[in-house]
Amino acid sequence: MASVTKITKEDFGQTQDGKKVTRYTLTNSSGANVKILDLGGIVNEINVPDKDGKLGDVTLGFDQVKDYEEKPGYIGALIGRVANRIAGGQFTLDGQTYNLFINNGKNSLHGGKIGFNKKIWDVIEQNGSLVLRYVSPDGEENYPGELSVTVTYSFSEDNKLTIEYSASTDKATPVNLTNHAYFNLAGHGTGHIKDHVVTLHAKHYLPLDENMIPTGEIRPVAGTEYDLTSPVRLGDLLDKVPSGMGFDNNFCLDNNEKLDMVTRVDHLPSGRYLEVCTDEPGMQFYTAYWLADMTGKGGAGYGRFCAFCLEAQHYPDSVNKPEFPSTILRPGQLYTQTTSYKFGLL
């Protein structure tokens, strides 16, 4: 059956080096829509109804290309070649040591100096979906191998944004892709996320060292502030997390790496909920402690605890932790992952 999703496109400006940026809008028959940039595959808007039927934008973003280029936070963007932190910006693969760009304390974060979030992706429209492609050259950001990446965005009649990733390589290389959308179900410019209620199906999490790198231990959440297996209001918990900085932690999902619903977030005042399904083994739950005060779309103020991220991925620093699920992709293998975000009404 043909898709009923309508796709339109418009100019969104240009990068500082003169490359044109295009914004694509995927709209379903109800009028709900998502807007995607070819710059970094950025999710620029997600407009879904509240309990009164009024459409509202529930993801952080900017109105201008230069803000995506200059402001921190990786807001809305595809992340690669390797999401999250690599300890010391270094790893050894098949006997060869690779040194990466250090951009997060002592670590390499989210692909290095110029990650996939800063690239212009090739885009085609296919059966109501948006298919983005990028070929990362051998040696880009000092990663080995030419990596061919395809990311497909779809938006369904029931307001579900699905992101399907695939990648192949001509040399062994680490791969860990995700999307760094920031959500606030009250609306992107409404401030603190304290009234969101979170359930995260993970019986274990990864403790971190002083450099935000997993220690290698996989620790039960039971009896800790990291136990989100039953619904928890964020306003009751953010200050109680031991660091005092809210969440920026990888949770080890209970999905056995099969596509399943792993996280639900309810927001009673707006009547919206978000359900996240993924086949990835990990979920980085981040409550935006490190997000600098900045001006977003329509003059909205963004800052600490104004949104949350649910980044489905393999575990951080897996390339240096053989006990973690492997992120190494070899020639002849196909990397795949699927994550969906369904927006509904309570």
C-alpha positions as CSV (number, residue, x, y, z in Angstrom):
1,M,0.0,0.0,0.0
2,A,1.3,3.4,-0.9
3,S,2.4,5.7,2.0
4,V,0.1,8.5,2.8
5,T,3.0,10.5,4.2
6,K,3.5,13.8,2.3
7,I,7.0,15.1,1.8
8,T,7.8,18.7,1.0
9,K,11.1,20.5,1.0
10,E,12.3,24.1,1.4
11,D,15.6,26.0,1.6
12,F,16.9,26.4,5.1
13,G,19.9,28.6,4.4
14,Q,23.6,27.6,3.9
15,T,26.6,26.6,5.9
16,Q,29.5,28.9,6.6
17,D,31.4,27.4,3.7
18,G,28.5,28.0,1.3
19,K,26.8,24.7,1.2
20,K,23.0,24.8,0.7
21,V,20.9,23.2,3.5
22,T,17.5,21.8,2.7
23,R,14.6,21.1,5.2
24,Y,12.2,18.2,4.5
25,T,8.8,18.0,6.1
26,L,7.1,14.6,6.5
27,T,3.4,15.1,7.2
28,N,0.7,12.5,7.9
29,S,-3.0,12.7,7.1
30,S,-3.8,14.3,10.5
31,G,-1.4,17.1,9.9
32,A,1.2,16.0,12.5
33,N,4.7,16.3,11.0
34,V,8.4,16.1,11.5
35,K,11.0,18.3,9.9
36,I,14.5,16.9,8.9
37,L,17.6,18.7,7.6
38,D,20.1,17.3,5.2
39,L,22.7,18.9,7.5
40,G,23.5,16.2,10.0
41,G,20.2,14.5,9.5
42,I,19.0,16.9,12.1
43,V,15.4,16.5,13.5
44,N,14.5,20.1,13.4
45,E,10.8,19.9,14.5
46,I,8.3,17.3,15.8
47,N,4.8,18.7,15.7
48,V,2.3,16.4,17.4
49,P,-1.1,17.1,19.2
50,D,-1.7,17.6,22.8
51,K,-4.8,16.5,24.8
52,D,-6.8,19.5,23.2
53,G,-5.8,18.5,19.7
54,K,-3.4,21.4,19.3
55,L,-0.1,20.7,17.5
56,G,3.0,21.6,19.4
57,D,6.7,21.2,18.7
58,V,8.3,18.8,21.2
59,T,11.9,18.8,20.2
60,L,14.6,21.4,20.7
61,G,16.2,23.1,17.6
62,F,17.2,26.2,15.9
63,D,15.9,28.5,13.1
64,Q,19.2,29.1,11.5
65,V,22.0,26.9,10.1
66,K,24.7,28.9,11.9
67,D,23.3,28.0,15.3
68,Y,23.5,24.3,14.5
69,E,27.1,24.9,13.4
70,E,28.2,27.0,16.3
71,K,26.2,26.0,19.4
72,P,27.0,23.0,21.5
73,G,24.8,20.0,22.3
74,Y,24.5,18.1,19.0
75,I,20.9,19.1,19.1
76,G,18.7,16.8,17.0
77,A,21.6,15.4,15.0
78,L,22.8,12.0,13.7
79,I,25.9,10.9,15.6
80,G,28.8,9.0,14.2
81,R,31.1,7.3,13.4
82,V,31.0,6.4,17.1
83,A,28.4,7.8,19.5
84,N,29.3,8.7,23.1
85,R,32.8,8.7,24.7
86,I,36.0,6.9,23.8
87,A,38.4,6.9,26.7
88,G,41.5,8.9,26.1
89,G,40.5,9.3,22.4
90,Q,42.3,6.1,21.7
91,F,41.6,2.5,20.7
92,T,43.5,-0.5,19.4
93,L,42.0,-2.7,16.6
94,D,43.7,-5.7,15.0
95,G,47.0,-4.7,16.5
96,Q,47.0,-1.1,15.3
97,T,46.4,1.9,17.7
98,Y,44.3,4.8,16.5
99,N,44.4,8.3,18.1
100,L,41.2,10.4,17.8
101,F,40.5,14.1,18.3
102,I,40.0,14.9,22.0
103,N,36.9,17.1,22.4
104,N,35.4,16.2,25.8
105,G,37.8,16.4,28.7
106,K,40.3,13.6,28.1
107,N,37.9,11.8,25.7
108,S,36.8,11.7,22.1
109,L,33.0,12.3,22.0
110,H,30.4,11.7,19.3
111,G,32.7,11.1,16.3
112,G,35.4,13.7,16.9
113,K,36.0,17.2,15.7
114,I,33.7,17.1,12.7
115,G,31.3,14.2,13.2
116,F,28.3,13.1,11.1
117,N,26.3,15.8,12.7
118,K,28.2,18.4,10.6
119,K,28.0,16.7,7.3
120,I,25.6,17.4,4.4
121,W,23.9,14.1,3.6
122,D,22.6,13.0,0.2
123,V,18.8,12.7,0.4
124,I,16.2,10.8,-1.7
125,E,12.5,10.4,-1.1
126,Q,11.3,6.8,-1.3
127,N,7.8,5.5,-0.6
128,G,7.0,8.3,1.8
129,S,10.3,8.0,3.7
130,L,13.4,10.1,3.6
131,V,16.6,8.2,2.9
132,L,19.9,9.9,3.8
133,R,23.3,8.6,2.7
134,Y,26.8,9.6,3.6
135,V,30.1,8.0,2.7
136,S,32.8,8.6,5.4
137,P,36.2,8.3,3.8
138,D,38.9,6.0,5.1
139,G,40.8,8.0,7.7
140,E,38.1,10.5,8.4
141,E,38.5,11.7,12.0
142,N,41.3,9.0,12.0
143,Y,38.9,6.1,11.9
144,P,39.9,3.2,9.6
145,G,37.9,2.2,6.5
146,E,35.5,3.8,4.1
147,L,32.1,3.6,5.8
148,S,28.9,3.8,3.7
149,V,26.0,4.9,5.9
150,T,22.2,4.9,5.1
151,V,19.7,6.4,7.5
152,T,15.9,6.3,6.7
153,Y,13.4,8.5,8.5
154,S,9.7,7.5,8.4
155,F,6.7,9.1,10.0
156,S,3.5,7.0,10.3
157,E,-0.2,7.7,10.7
158,D,0.0,7.0,14.4
159,N,2.7,9.7,14.9
160,K,5.7,7.3,15.1
161,L,9.0,8.6,13.9
162,T,11.2,5.6,12.9
163,I,14.9,5.8,12.2
164,E,16.6,2.9,10.5
165,Y,20.3,2.8,10.2
166,S,22.6,0.6,8.1
167,A,26.3,0.8,7.3
168,S,29.1,-1.2,5.6
169,T,32.8,-0.8,5.5
170,D,35.9,-1.9,3.5
171,K,38.1,-2.2,6.6
172,A,37.4,-3.2,10.2
173,T,36.2,-0.1,12.1
174,P,34.1,0.8,15.2
175,V,30.5,1.9,14.4
176,N,27.9,3.2,16.9
177,L,25.2,5.4,15.4
178,T,22.4,7.2,17.1
179,N,20.3,10.4,17.1
180,H,20.7,13.2,19.6
181,A,17.2,14.7,19.6
182,Y,16.2,16.5,22.8
183,F,12.6,16.1,23.9
184,N,10.2,18.1,26.0
185,L,6.6,16.9,25.8
186,A,5.2,20.1,27.1
187,G,6.8,21.9,24.1
188,H,10.3,22.7,23.2
189,G,10.3,26.2,24.8
190,T,8.5,25.4,28.1
191,G,11.4,25.0,30.5
192,H,12.0,22.4,33.1
193,I,11.2,18.7,32.5
194,K,10.2,18.0,36.1
195,D,6.6,17.0,35.3
196,H,7.7,14.2,33.0
197,V,7.2,10.6,34.3
198,V,9.8,8.1,33.0
199,T,9.8,4.3,32.8
200,L,12.9,2.7,31.4
201,H,13.1,-1.1,31.1
202,A,16.6,-1.7,32.2
203,K,17.7,-3.8,35.2
204,H,21.3,-2.7,34.9
205,Y,23.3,0.4,34.2
206,L,27.0,1.4,33.7
207,P,28.7,3.2,36.6
208,L,31.1,5.9,35.4
209,D,34.6,7.1,36.5
210,E,35.6,10.7,37.0
211,N,36.0,11.1,33.2
212,M,32.5,9.9,32.4
213,I,33.8,6.6,31.1
214,P,32.2,3.3,32.1
215,T,34.3,1.5,34.7
216,G,33.5,-1.8,33.0
217,E,31.1,-2.9,35.8
218,I,27.5,-3.7,34.8
219,R,25.6,-2.8,38.0
220,P,22.0,-3.7,39.0
221,V,19.7,-0.6,39.3
222,A,17.7,-2.2,42.1
223,G,17.9,-0.1,45.3
224,T,19.5,2.8,43.5
225,E,18.3,6.1,42.0
226,Y,18.9,4.6,38.6
227,D,16.0,2.2,39.1
228,L,13.5,3.5,36.5
229,T,11.8,0.2,35.9
230,S,8.6,1.7,37.5
231,P,7.3,5.1,36.6
232,V,9.3,8.0,38.3
233,R,8.6,11.7,38.1
234,L,11.8,13.4,37.1
235,G,11.2,16.4,39.4
236,D,11.4,14.0,42.3
237,L,14.7,12.4,41.2
238,L,17.0,14.7,39.3
239,D,18.6,16.2,42.4
240,K,18.9,12.8,44.1
241,V,21.1,11.2,41.4
242,P,24.5,10.8,43.2
243,S,26.3,13.2,40.9
244,G,23.6,15.9,41.5
245,M,23.7,16.5,37.8
246,G,20.7,14.4,36.7
247,F,21.1,11.6,34.3
248,D,23.8,11.1,31.7
249,N,24.1,7.3,31.9
250,N,23.9,4.3,29.7
251,F,21.2,1.8,30.7
252,C,21.6,-1.9,29.7
253,L,18.3,-2.7,28.1
254,D,16.2,-5.8,28.7
255,N,15.3,-6.3,25.1
256,N,17.9,-8.9,24.2
257,E,18.8,-6.7,21.2
258,K,15.4,-7.3,19.6
259,L,13.1,-4.5,18.6
260,D,11.0,-3.8,21.6
261,M,9.4,-1.0,23.7
262,V,12.1,0.0,26.2
263,T,11.2,3.5,27.4
264,R,8.0,5.4,28.1
265,V,7.7,9.0,29.1
266,D,4.3,10.5,30.2
267,H,3.5,14.2,30.6
268,L,0.1,14.6,32.2
269,P,-0.3,18.4,31.8
270,S,-0.1,18.2,28.0
271,G,-1.6,14.7,27.8
272,R,1.2,13.5,25.6
273,Y,3.3,10.4,25.9
274,L,6.4,9.1,24.2
275,E,7.3,5.4,23.6
276,V,10.7,4.4,22.4
277,C,11.4,1.1,20.7
278,T,14.9,-0.1,19.7
279,D,16.9,-3.2,19.0
280,E,20.1,-1.6,20.5
281,P,21.5,-3.0,23.7
282,G,21.9,0.4,25.4
283,M,20.1,3.6,26.0
284,Q,21.9,6.8,27.0
285,F,19.4,8.7,29.2
286,Y,20.5,12.3,29.4
287,T,18.6,15.1,31.1
288,A,20.6,18.1,29.7
289,Y,22.6,19.1,32.7
290,W,25.4,20.3,30.5
291,L,23.2,22.1,28.0
292,A,24.3,25.8,28.0
293,D,21.8,28.6,28.2
294,M,21.0,29.5,24.6
295,T,18.2,30.8,22.4
296,G,16.4,28.2,20.3
297,K,13.5,28.2,17.8
298,G,11.2,31.2,17.9
299,G,13.3,32.9,20.6
300,A,12.7,30.1,23.1
301,G,15.2,29.8,26.0
302,Y,17.0,26.5,26.5
303,G,19.2,25.4,29.3
304,R,19.9,22.9,32.1
305,F,17.1,20.3,32.6
306,C,14.9,21.8,29.8
307,A,14.8,18.5,27.8
308,F,15.8,14.9,27.8
309,C,17.6,12.6,25.3
310,L,17.0,8.9,24.8
311,E,19.9,7.9,22.6
312,A,19.7,4.2,21.6
313,Q,23.1,2.9,21.0
314,H,25.8,0.4,22.0
315,Y,27.6,1.0,25.3
316,P,30.1,3.9,25.6
317,D,33.8,3.0,25.1
318,S,32.9,-0.5,23.9
319,V,35.9,-0.4,21.6
320,N,38.1,-0.5,24.8
321,K,35.8,-2.8,26.7
322,P,35.9,-6.4,25.3
323,E,33.3,-7.4,27.9
324,F,30.7,-5.1,26.3
325,P,28.7,-5.9,23.2
326,S,31.1,-5.3,20.2
327,T,30.9,-2.2,18.0
328,I,33.4,-3.5,15.5
329,L,32.1,-3.8,11.9
330,R,34.2,-5.8,9.4
331,P,34.1,-6.0,5.6
332,G,31.2,-8.2,4.5
333,Q,29.1,-7.4,7.6
334,L,26.1,-5.1,7.7
335,Y,25.5,-2.8,10.6
336,T,21.8,-2.2,11.3
337,Q,19.8,-0.6,14.0
338,T,16.2,0.6,14.3
339,T,14.8,3.0,16.8
340,S,11.3,4.5,16.8
341,Y,9.7,7.3,18.8
342,K,5.9,7.1,19.0
343,F,4.0,10.2,20.3
344,G,0.5,9.5,21.6
345,L,-2.2,10.8,24.0
346,L,-2.8,9.6,27.6
